[in-house]
Amino acid sequence: MTAKRQVHLAAHIPGVNNTTIWSGPDAGSQIDFESFEHFAANAEKGFFDYLLLAEGLRLREQKGLIHDLDVAGRPATLSILAAIAGVTEHIGLVGTLSSTFNEPYELAKQLASLDHLSGGRAGWNVVTSSNAFTGANFRRGGYLDLADRYVRAAEFVTTAKELWNSWADVAVVADKATGRFLDPEAIARVEHHGGQFDIEGYFSVPVSPQRHPVVVQAGDSVDGRDFAAQHAEVIFSRHSEFGEAKAFYDDVKGRLAAHGRDEESLRILPGATFVIGDSTADAQEKARATSLAQVSPQTAIAFVEQIWGRDLSGYDADGPLPDIEPSVDAEITRGRVRHENPLAVAKVWREKADAEHLSIRDLVIALSGRHSFVGTASDIASEIDHYVQDRATDGFVIVGATNPRGLDEFVAKVIPELQDRGSYRTAYDDGATLRENLGLPAVVPGATSLAREAVNQ
Ligand SMILES: Cc1cc2nc3c(=O)[nH]c(=O)nc-3n(C[C@H](O)[C@H](O)[C@H](O)COP(=O)(O)O)c2cc1C
């Protein structure tokens, strides 16, 4: 009998936005380390492959003010992950870090350091996150053009790999008898002269347990998919509905062969939310209450304002969509990706609201607050298993509704059901790296062994 395909799960820590019930009675701090510690301990109890932190590099603004219900950012990603490394043993630590607003040398150093501190559990969610508003925090004004985002991202990852590959495994001699610490012959000088980066010198961090952190990617365009097919080991996708997930999976996995890679060298994990009930009806009732708590009237109006480009605070969130047209050139929201064509989006939204008799708030819930899995723990485990066995995904990035306890019930109830189905681990392998937890090949895309290493073997 062939073994069942294994489900891979990541745990996402929600920030403050329309997916989080940050003010509810069960909600804890979004900022204190205790929250991150609890979240990580629970995810590790559920044998998740990794936990994921998203990141924004500028506070979002709406109507010229800080948008206090949509907060991009929290304490710095790598600092949180390094602290979590100290209180966990097995779980992977994946940080979202922009290839547009960082420099390869600095980031390669930070990630190699996290890989050392965690014993090989570091991962890097490479996002391009290019917009002029965020760019202003980096004194680059409108940097980067849309077309250049993945050009820089690809050269960024390539440069980082050159740095990570520049130390041979044998470079640290640490011989007390001879007084020799490093073997300079085993550290290559990095010379990268490209269109985006011009680097010359030695990398300062010894080779880390995984050599490269696991490269994760979150992007959807054709350029994004090609970039992922070439460089990524995991994709954080937004396609969780079965048909869309399957289409995305087939498309991206189909791009791997052109880069000499096979299907098992890339894991595709869509983001997914869930509501667990004692019965289907109970779960549905809970799902409705959760959505209403996530999307307050203020959040619903702010969401629609992002498309309309107008102040809609005079409208009733429980009433129909505004009868006026969106303003095409107004930039009322800053820090979120703006839809290319607000008029077209408004048209689709109006048609949906009319056809389904939805208020503004109902529409926002339908668009952004729909839960991926609603049912008993057994139903949810069966559905997750179905996605993976039928190759629509390799698993999911599970997003809870509250912080930090939003995944506790999932771990207590759904994980045992997955284990009963033979599709989920019942223990971590001792000392396994993140790449090993994910069941990925040890040889990562773009890895090159040093000539010196070959000589020394
Ligand atoms: C599921 C998902 C999560 C993302 N999370 C972040 C994030 O935390 N921070 C960020 O700056 N960008 C994030 N992005 C934005 C992407 O990096 C990228 O900039 C954006 O999707 C545009 O790329 P594309 O044209 O290939 O889709 C995310 C994208 C997706 C699909």
Ligand as a Chemical Component Dictionary entry (heavy atoms), coordinates in Angstrom:
data_LIG
# 
_chem_comp.id                   LIG 
_chem_comp.type                 NON-POLYMER 
_chem_comp.pdbx_formal_charge   0 
_chem_comp.three_letter_code    LIG 
# 
loop_
_chem_comp_atom.comp_id 
_chem_comp_atom.atom_id 
_chem_comp_atom.alt_atom_id 
_chem_comp_atom.type_symbol 
_chem_comp_atom.charge 
_chem_comp_atom.model_Cartn_x 
_chem_comp_atom.model_Cartn_y 
_chem_comp_atom.model_Cartn_z 
_chem_comp_atom.pdbx_ordinal 
LIG C1  C1  C 0 -1.093 35.402 0.470  1  
LIG C2  C2  C 0 -0.250 36.638 0.304  2  
LIG C3  C3  C 0 0.340  37.229 1.418  3  
LIG C4  C4  C 0 1.133  38.382 1.293  4  
LIG N1  N1  N 0 1.683  38.938 2.411  5  
LIG C5  C5  C 0 2.441  40.063 2.294  6  
LIG C6  C6  C 0 3.032  40.669 3.443  7  
LIG O1  O1  O 0 2.883  40.214 4.573  8  
LIG N2  N2  N 0 3.768  41.788 3.272  9  
LIG C7  C7  C 0 3.967  42.350 2.041  10 
LIG O2  O2  O 0 4.656  43.351 1.960  11 
LIG N3  N3  N 0 3.410  41.801 0.932  12 
LIG C8  C8  C 0 2.660  40.686 1.036  13 
LIG N4  N4  N 0 2.102  40.129 -0.096 14 
LIG C9  C9  C 0 2.268  40.846 -1.400 15 
LIG C10 C10 C 0 3.186  40.144 -2.374 16 
LIG O3  O3  O 0 4.490  40.032 -1.970 17 
LIG C11 C11 C 0 3.268  40.892 -3.698 18 
LIG O4  O4  O 0 3.890  42.132 -3.514 19 
LIG C12 C12 C 0 1.926  41.132 -4.298 20 
LIG O5  O5  O 0 1.136  39.977 -4.245 21 
LIG C13 C13 C 0 2.091  41.554 -5.735 22 
LIG O6  O6  O 0 2.773  40.561 -6.450 23 
LIG P1  P1  P 0 2.048  39.814 -7.623 24 
LIG O7  O7  O 0 1.843  40.882 -8.646 25 
LIG O8  O8  O 0 2.968  38.725 -8.078 26 
LIG O9  O9  O 0 0.775  39.272 -7.064 27 
LIG C14 C14 C 0 1.319  38.968 0.014  28 
LIG C15 C15 C 0 0.737  38.350 -1.090 29 
LIG C16 C16 C 0 -0.030 37.208 -0.979 30 
LIG C17 C17 C 0 -0.627 36.575 -2.213 31 
# 
loop_
_chem_comp_bond.comp_id 
_chem_comp_bond.atom_id_1 
_chem_comp_bond.atom_id_2 
_chem_comp_bond.value_order 
_chem_comp_bond.pdbx_ordinal 
LIG C1  C2  SING 1  
LIG C2  C3  SING 2  
LIG C2  C16 DOUB 3  
LIG C3  C4  DOUB 4  
LIG C4  N1  SING 5  
LIG C4  C14 SING 6  
LIG N1  C5  DOUB 7  
LIG C5  C6  SING 8  
LIG C5  C8  SING 9  
LIG C6  O1  DOUB 10 
LIG C6  N2  SING 11 
LIG N2  C7  SING 12 
LIG C7  O2  DOUB 13 
LIG C7  N3  SING 14 
LIG N3  C8  DOUB 15 
LIG C8  N4  SING 16 
LIG N4  C9  SING 17 
LIG N4  C14 SING 18 
LIG C9  C10 SING 19 
LIG C10 O3  SING 20 
LIG C10 C11 SING 21 
LIG C11 O4  SING 22 
LIG C11 C12 SING 23 
LIG C12 O5  SING 24 
LIG C12 C13 SING 25 
LIG C13 O6  SING 26 
LIG O6  P1  SING 27 
LIG P1  O7  DOUB 28 
LIG P1  O8  SING 29 
LIG P1  O9  SING 30 
LIG C14 C15 DOUB 31 
LIG C15 C16 SING 32 
LIG C16 C17 SING 33 
# 
